Amino acid sequence: MKTILVTGGSGFIGSHTCIDLIQEGFNVIAIDSLINSSYKSIESIKRIINIYSKKNKNKFVFYQGDVRDEIFLREVFSKSIDSKNIDAVIHFAGLKSINESINLPIKYWDFNVYGSINLLKIMDEFDCRTFIFSSSANIYEKDQSNLIKESDLIHPEDPYGGTKFTVENLLKDVFNNPLSNWRIANLRYFNPIGAHESGMIGEFYSE
């Protein structure tokens, strides 16, 4: 069975994704710096696996670390070789506050853009070239009179949206390289809400 690396694995979307992947039988390695989340989410993932997917409970591994840390990422990929190579990466890690990005643009470009570049570099080093990027609908020009379509004009109006679109442009260049064998998808969604059916992660969850 394939092994998937989920960055930002303890976040809202990341934690739900980890559970779905495990229930589908994938091996999952989650990494997170825990800057915007808590280890409680990892504990909840493990509890949910034990309840809903007991036969898959050994297919989940978590490492705390930052995607900007090249040494950390290389260790994660190197450890996976002992059992099975990482086949794909779903990249949720990054900062996400529009208001904060306006006040701290350098911080957002460091985390969101440099972090993504570093991750892609290590992936390429380990011949892992299937990549799903958590972008944002915030990259589109804001027009309250119409619903947003995928073909609408892209015009980020804040540093957060700018970092997301910059990474998308980078991924386009990577994909269009004549020597490339990358498989890439960008996900442009709005704010997610909801909870797992167990109530252990997501909205209204509390210890």
Legacy VTK file of the C-alpha trace (Angstrom):
# vtk DataFile Version 3.0
C-alpha trace
ASCII
DATASET POLYDATA
POINTS 207 float
0.000 0.000 0.000
1.236 3.494 -0.812
2.634 5.858 1.815
1.407 9.470 1.899
3.137 12.335 3.701
0.686 14.928 5.050
2.235 18.244 6.076
0.223 20.242 8.582
-1.225 16.912 9.654
-2.537 18.125 13.000
-4.466 21.056 11.530
-8.201 21.096 10.774
-8.013 19.876 7.182
-4.861 17.854 7.693
-6.224 15.792 10.563
-9.414 14.893 8.680
-7.357 13.989 5.620
-5.085 11.710 7.661
-8.081 9.794 8.988
-9.669 9.404 5.546
-6.399 8.179 4.041
-5.874 5.649 6.827
-9.432 4.372 6.512
-8.760 3.868 2.790
-5.754 1.722 3.706
-2.896 4.124 3.015
0.158 4.400 5.233
0.267 7.972 6.545
3.172 10.022 7.835
2.028 13.327 9.324
4.329 16.224 10.121
3.474 19.496 11.827
5.348 22.246 13.651
2.320 22.642 15.970
2.551 26.426 15.585
-1.119 26.691 14.581
-2.382 23.458 16.106
-1.976 21.103 19.027
-0.679 17.606 19.636
-4.191 16.898 20.957
-5.247 16.547 17.318
-2.691 13.766 16.818
-3.959 12.009 19.936
-7.512 12.313 18.593
-6.456 10.854 15.235
-4.963 7.852 17.020
-8.121 7.374 19.112
-10.321 7.539 16.021
-8.121 5.008 14.238
-8.387 2.649 17.196
-12.183 2.909 17.145
-12.946 2.987 13.426
-9.928 1.376 11.768
-8.287 -0.973 14.244
-6.594 -3.014 11.534
-4.896 0.158 10.248
-3.758 1.597 13.592
-0.082 0.865 12.882
-0.158 2.779 9.585
0.062 6.246 11.154
3.265 8.008 12.207
3.713 11.591 13.414
6.845 13.740 13.502
6.978 17.254 14.925
8.983 19.615 12.758
8.992 22.512 10.303
8.936 22.157 6.499
11.487 24.976 6.376
13.950 22.674 8.150
15.812 20.795 5.427
17.543 18.451 7.879
14.232 17.499 9.478
12.559 16.787 6.131
15.488 14.722 4.907
15.323 12.632 8.079
11.600 12.013 7.575
12.132 10.814 4.019
15.198 8.773 5.019
13.321 7.001 7.821
10.540 6.047 5.440
13.025 4.213 3.217
13.560 1.628 5.970
9.962 0.464 5.473
8.576 1.983 2.296
9.286 5.095 0.271
6.959 8.087 0.466
4.841 7.949 -2.707
3.086 11.322 -2.515
2.786 14.493 -0.444
-0.323 16.473 0.484
0.906 19.893 1.571
-1.323 21.694 4.105
1.429 23.251 6.238
1.579 27.041 6.284
0.263 30.202 7.879
-3.331 31.086 7.090
-4.483 34.396 8.606
-5.249 37.082 6.029
-5.100 39.891 8.603
-1.831 38.647 10.091
-0.299 38.344 6.626
-0.979 42.040 6.016
0.903 42.964 9.168
3.633 40.320 8.831
4.222 39.741 5.105
7.843 38.612 5.449
6.819 35.932 7.924
4.162 34.634 5.519
6.501 34.503 2.542
9.054 32.686 4.687
6.636 30.036 5.965
4.418 29.573 2.923
6.765 30.078 -0.016
10.185 29.106 1.310
8.652 26.158 3.183
7.065 24.887 -0.030
10.272 25.317 -2.030
12.215 23.406 0.606
9.660 20.583 0.619
9.711 20.272 -3.181
13.501 20.195 -3.180
13.631 17.310 -0.698
10.864 15.461 -2.537
12.837 15.694 -5.766
15.929 14.449 -3.989
14.044 11.312 -2.913
12.272 10.769 -6.257
8.860 11.591 -4.799
7.051 13.678 -7.412
3.319 13.437 -6.708
2.167 16.614 -4.973
-1.194 18.012 -3.846
-1.035 21.644 -2.749
-3.499 23.281 -0.386
-3.996 26.614 -2.135
-6.931 28.947 -1.503
-9.925 30.583 -3.164
-8.441 33.774 -1.750
-6.209 34.021 -4.826
-9.183 35.188 -6.923
-10.103 38.814 -7.438
-12.855 39.685 -4.993
-16.197 40.463 -6.612
-19.170 40.198 -4.277
-21.683 40.311 -7.142
-20.812 36.905 -8.589
-20.026 33.406 -7.428
-16.399 32.475 -8.042
-15.606 30.119 -10.915
-12.290 28.364 -11.442
-11.784 30.386 -14.633
-12.249 33.763 -12.897
-9.504 36.371 -12.745
-6.724 35.604 -10.297
-5.666 38.698 -8.391
-4.613 38.161 -4.748
-5.340 41.217 -2.634
-3.286 40.325 0.441
0.056 38.664 1.207
-1.587 35.380 2.224
-3.262 35.016 -1.170
-0.075 36.203 -2.830
1.979 33.439 -1.249
-0.530 30.802 -2.333
-0.542 31.997 -5.938
3.252 32.242 -5.958
3.512 28.590 -4.955
0.992 27.699 -7.676
3.198 29.492 -10.231
6.226 27.614 -8.963
4.355 24.331 -9.307
3.340 25.262 -12.846
7.002 25.764 -13.741
7.951 22.481 -12.107
5.196 20.627 -13.956
5.960 22.242 -17.339
9.656 21.416 -17.195
10.305 19.276 -20.334
12.206 16.787 -18.181
9.543 16.701 -15.474
7.669 13.613 -14.365
5.746 15.412 -11.615
2.034 14.931 -10.948
0.587 18.061 -9.329
-2.830 19.313 -8.212
-3.847 22.607 -6.585
-6.867 22.776 -4.279
-8.554 26.203 -4.131
-11.195 26.023 -1.436
-12.860 28.380 0.995
-12.864 28.101 4.776
-13.643 24.507 5.809
-16.086 23.675 8.590
-17.472 20.527 10.146
-16.325 17.661 12.315
-15.549 13.976 12.180
-18.543 11.758 12.919
-16.899 10.791 16.218
-16.857 14.417 17.353
-13.194 13.983 18.342
-11.814 16.463 15.808
-13.323 19.477 14.116
-15.904 22.039 15.132
-17.130 22.067 18.748
-14.485 19.572 19.851
-13.080 20.169 23.334
-11.171 18.085 25.824
LINES 1 208
207 0 1 2 3 4 5 6 7 8 9 10 11 12 13 14 15 16 17 18 19 20 21 22 23 24 25 26 27 28 29 30 31 32 33 34 35 36 37 38 39 40 41 42 43 44 45 46 47 48 49 50 51 52 53 54 55 56 57 58 59 60 61 62 63 64 65 66 67 68 69 70 71 72 73 74 75 76 77 78 79 80 81 82 83 84 85 86 87 88 89 90 91 92 93 94 95 96 97 98 99 100 101 102 103 104 105 106 107 108 109 110 111 112 113 114 115 116 117 118 119 120 121 122 123 124 125 126 127 128 129 130 131 132 133 134 135 136 137 138 139 140 141 142 143 144 145 146 147 148 149 150 151 152 153 154 155 156 157 158 159 160 161 162 163 164 165 166 167 168 169 170 171 172 173 174 175 176 177 178 179 180 181 182 183 184 185 186 187 188 189 190 191 192 193 194 195 196 197 198 199 200 201 202 203 204 205 206
